[in-house]
Amino acid sequence: MDKPLVSVIVPCYNHEKYIEQCILSIVNQTYTNIQLIVIDDGSKDKSFDVISGLKNKYNFVAEKQQNIGLSKTINKALKQYVEGKYVIIIASDDYMLSDRIEKQVKYFEENQHLGFVFGKAHAVNDEGDILGVFPNVEIQECTFSSLMLINYVPAPCAIIKREVYDVVGIYDEENYIEDWDMWLRIADKYSFNFINEYVACYRTHGTNISRNYIKMAEAKKSILIKWRSHPLYTFANDIILLWELSVMAAKDKRAALSFILKNYRLVKYSSYHKSLIKLFIPSKYLKL
């Protein structure tokens, strides 16, 4: 018990099929000083029945509430329950590898100047079959500017120092991409780092919020606009234009092509090439 307490927040919504695997991956960690907080955000299935059964066996914080949304649920956990030095937030359809917390806490304890630390995840399907790696980009440096170009921090793979929330505030309850918004706010005040090890499994299926492409693109654009005047964000207008292009391409590809021809300088941002190609070419013709 001399190890620092780690608070793990699991927001759950209609994940009856996955929540047990998620919880078991936390209570069976090689690291033992864990505060587990599971909040069911008004699930319509039997998620809370599963949660209650596991609570009786493993004795963790469990609550069922009326649906208020992901960010509000996380903020509620931060304000009412979290007691740890470090915080992990993991969705109820994802799960951890068994030594994840032990590895990340050890690294954090040796690098106390950092605001958060993250690893990589296996991307898995509904059955748990490995599909690939997340993020699927090479991380060369962890800086505010590089993170502004593309969100390469997988939400289920990050561990955050609790005290940073006192500095940067809690999650934006109006934004659809609460994690990227938070990473940028922390990166503006603290250093952060990547551990090149698998720490979790990220579930990709039809109910992921990332499937709603237009809504995601609009949310990213709104986040970027917040930082338009930041001294390190010299390419702000170009990246905002890229997300406008993404929304346009999803709605009207002909208009988007015309947009590219008028703003050809945007092709220099190689981080976005793969996404744009997928928008214009049917997936059956791609091997990406």
Buried (B, 14 or more C-beta within 10 A) or exposed (E): EEBBBBBBBBBBBBBBBBBBBBBBBBBEBEBEBBBBBBBBBBBEBEBBBBBBEBBEEBEBBBBBEEEBBBBBBBBBBBEEBBEBBBBBBBBBBBBBBEBBBBBBBBBBEEEEEBBBBBBBBBBBEEEEEEEEBBBEEEBEEBEBEBBBBBBBBBBBBBBBBBEBBEEBEBBBBEBBBBBBBBBBBBBBEBBBBBBEBBBBBBBBEEEEEEEEBEBBBBBBBBBBEBBEEBEEBEBBEBBBBBBBBBBBBBEEEEEBBEBBEEBEEBEEBEEBEEBBEBBEEEEEEEEE
